[in-house]
Amino acid sequence: MTVISASKRKHPRIPYTGKVDLKFNGKLFPDCTAQNLSLVGIWVVGCQEQNTGNLCEVEFHDAAPTANRPLRLTGEVVRVGDGGIALLFDDINLRMYNDLEALIKEKGGDSTFTVDDFIE
């Protein structure tokens, strides 16, 4: 897999088209589709009726085989546009971080990421 390294982003992203459920203030938006994923956030299409600053719960459909439990994170909408939303993950504990990192490694295939790519 080729990783796009010419980006000015602080954190590398992988193309990721997994299904995620988003829950905003108790309202479920099931089966939204992610477009890319990093250790700090995700781009999701199919849920564009949100505003910057909204908080949500994120559940990854295909992360359970990696960790034998659902991966659930919380995030804040930091950008809305192009038919989707950018979420910045917050309150990530060590278990969540490890599960997210395992999902990225699993879905990213033969990526060229190193630990320094993920640390600011």
C-alpha positions in Angstrom: 0.0 0.0 0.0 1.3 3.5 -0.8 1.0 6.1 1.9 0.6 9.7 0.8 3.5 11.5 2.5 3.4 14.8 0.6 0.5 16.0 2.8 1.0 18.9 5.3 -1.0 17.0 7.9 0.6 16.3 11.2 -0.7 12.7 11.3 -0.6 10.2 8.5 -3.9 8.8 7.3 -4.8 5.6 5.6 -7.6 5.1 3.1 -10.3 3.4 5.1 -13.8 2.7 3.8 -15.2 0.9 6.9 -18.7 1.4 8.2 -19.1 3.3 11.4 -22.1 4.2 13.6 -22.2 7.8 14.9 -24.3 8.9 17.8 -25.0 12.6 18.3 -27.0 13.6 21.5 -28.5 10.1 21.6 -29.5 10.1 17.9 -28.0 7.2 16.0 -26.6 7.6 12.5 -26.0 4.0 11.5 -23.8 2.7 8.7 -21.9 6.0 7.9 -18.9 5.4 5.6 -15.4 6.4 6.6 -13.0 7.6 3.9 -9.8 7.9 5.8 -8.5 7.3 9.3 -5.6 8.3 11.5 -4.7 8.0 15.2 -6.3 11.4 15.9 -9.4 11.5 13.6 -11.6 10.2 10.8 -13.4 11.6 7.8 -17.0 10.3 7.5 -19.6 10.7 4.7 -23.3 10.2 5.2 -23.7 12.4 8.2 -23.4 15.9 6.9 -26.2 17.5 8.9 -23.8 18.2 11.8 -22.1 21.4 12.9 -18.6 22.2 13.9 -18.2 21.6 17.6 -20.8 18.8 17.9 -19.7 15.8 20.0 -20.4 12.2 19.1 -19.7 8.6 19.9 -18.1 6.6 17.1 -18.3 2.8 16.8 -16.3 0.9 14.2 -18.1 -2.1 12.7 -15.0 -4.0 11.6 -12.6 -3.3 14.6 -14.0 -6.1 16.8 -12.0 -8.9 15.2 -8.8 -6.9 15.9 -9.5 -6.5 19.6 -12.3 -9.0 20.3 -14.5 -6.1 21.4 -16.1 -3.2 19.6 -13.9 -0.1 19.2 -15.8 2.9 20.5 -14.4 6.4 20.6 -15.7 9.9 21.1 -15.0 12.7 18.7 -15.7 16.3 17.9 -16.8 17.6 14.5 -13.9 19.9 13.4 -15.0 20.4 9.7 -18.1 20.0 7.7 -18.2 19.9 3.9 -17.7 17.9 0.7 -20.6 15.6 1.8 -19.0 14.6 5.1 -17.5 15.5 8.4 -14.1 15.4 10.0 -14.0 14.1 13.5 -11.2 14.7 16.0 -11.0 11.9 18.6 -10.9 12.9 22.2 -10.4 11.3 25.6 -8.5 8.3 24.2 -7.1 6.0 26.8 -4.2 3.6 26.3 -6.5 0.6 25.4 -8.4 2.7 22.9 -5.2 4.0 21.4 -3.8 0.5 21.1 -7.0 -0.8 19.5 -7.1 2.1 17.0 -3.4 1.6 16.2 -4.0 -2.1 15.6 -7.0 -1.3 13.3 -4.9 1.1 11.3 -2.1 -1.4 10.9 -4.5 -4.1 9.9 -6.4 -2.0 7.4 -3.3 -0.1 6.2 -1.6 -3.3 5.1 2.1 -2.8 4.2 2.2 0.8 5.4 5.5 2.7 5.9 4.4 4.3 9.1 6.9 4.5 12.0 6.2 5.4 15.6 7.5 8.9 14.9 4.8 9.4 12.4 2.2 9.3 15.1 3.9 11.4 17.8 3.8 15.2 17.7 
